[in-house]
Amino acid sequence: MITQTRAILSLTGLLKPEEDKDLELASYDVLLPCRRFDVDHKVAVLGRVSLTAEFLLRLVKSVDGIDENEAALFFGFGLRDMSFVLAEVAGLGYVERREGRLWITPSGMSLFMEGSDEPKIFDVEARRENVGFDLISLAYEHHRGLDDFSRALPELPLLQPERASAAAANIYSAFRRSYPEIASRRDKAAFDKRSLYSIDHVTPGDRFSSSVKLTIKSTGLRPWAGVADLSEWRNEVEQEDRPEVLDAVAAFVDDLSVTQRSGDREAYEVLISLAPEFLKEFVRKSGLAVDQYYRETFNRVGEVRSNRQTIAFVGSLFTRDNVRKLTEAYSIALRSRSRPSTLLWLMPIVKHWGATKTLPELLRMMASRNGTDNNTDRPAATVGLVSNWPDAHIKKAFVQVCKSEAPAFPQTLELLIIPGVLVAASVHAPIGSRAGLPVPLGFISFDPRVVERASEYVGHSLHRYVKEDTLERRIREDLARTTADEGEMRSSVPE
């Protein structure tokens, strides 16, 4: 299911209608606030009496001493069926067979509650379950452990905080509603033999979090107007049972929206300065023709090849397709390049950048491959460059986070540099509308000229972020690496 968001009026048409298709814009992992509760309850456990035996007991209680043949005739039982039922009730001591007649025993009578003609065929057992529920929709949520990075991810907003604060009072109905799922998870085979009899007391326990994976999808014609796809988290039926969570996810996506900023143009100018050969067809007197470059990027496959060292991309670097492009370009570049000891990632100033489990996975992969031949057994150090205070998940993802109180780079510019190997640059700004979700647009390159320009660009202002002399020296040594002697490579416009 895809949650809906508000539409924003487009200023111009970016594509022809026949060119339109889906666009995977970004991927996030967010936290769903949950809490554990001790629920004291009673369950009715079915006894050993079959339904057929129950009918026979009711008959014998009503007509004590009934002839066996008359009882069989009453139910239409054959000899074999009657023998089976009689063996069951007699074996349990509920009925006595004497001189061809059936007599109910004291044990059989004890099955009938006072004033009832129906036997009590179940036992009531008192139990306590320690179960988790999310605090937004009060739906059952299984507790799974999270790693340090995941625990630092942003949390979905509580749109109805009073609902969360009064969760214990509402757990009675929530537990009853979710009991089939809870019971079957504990013992699927035994679930068919018991049912919830009563809920006696609820005691709140510890809070915990569960992760929700969402993919923001839009279209080529309206890239700024994305909606959340939660199919990797829950199926459609489960999502429909959690409407409050869907509302919270929609609010999270809405909160990502930005307006075009004066610094966007400067950020696009940086792209031109880093890869002028690649972008020459899209450069005008006013700067980069963003709409045209977007259209070309959206309509082209842009696959990585050894003779195509620069490719365009749209959407976050953490989408499936862009991760594939990045890792393929990285693999090709490493064939003929020496590996540096550091990796730099300049982060744009946009909400919740990098709030996805893909970030630490990508960093670990690139760092481990970087460190294989740089005269050390250690992986390369991953260094994040941020303006102002970094989010908690950023500090967990990178080995070192260096911040500057006064940004030295355009706020919407993202720049990943593996010195001497590869660069990925993009601008996070709405495209096709003055306001909306940022649409990352840029390129991935292992062209030596582009990598060298990016290294020089970052090197000029590195001191404003990196304050530790040893780390700065190590980074500058890596940035000074040249790939010129490793074979000239050239960029090409995406095909």
Buried (B, 14 or more C-beta within 10 A) or exposed (E): BBBEBEEBEBEEEBBEEEEBEEBBBBBBBBBBBBBBBEBBBBBBBBBEBBEBBBBBBBBBBEBBEBBBEEBBEBBEBEEEEBEBBBEBBBEBEBBBEEEEBBBBBEEBEEBBEEEEEEBBBBEEEEBEBEBBBBBBBBBBBEBEEBEEBBBBBBEBBBBBEEBBEEBBEBBBEBBBEBBEBBBEEEEEEEBEEBBBBEBEEBEEBEEBBBBBBBBBBBBBBBBBBBBBBBEEBBEEEBBEBBEBBBBBBBBBBEEBBBEBBEBBBBBBBBBBEBBBEBBEEBBEEEBBBBBEBBBBBBBEEBEBEEEBBBBBBBBBBBBEEBBEBBBBBBEBBBEEBBBBBBBBBBBBBBEBBBBBBBBBBBBEBBBEBBBEEBEEEEBBBBBBBBBEEBBBBBBBBBBBBBBBEEBBBBBBBBBBBBBBBBBBBBBBBBBBBEEBBBBBBBBBBBBBBBBBBBBEBBBEBBEBBBEEEEBBEBBBEBBBBEBEEBEEBEBBBBE
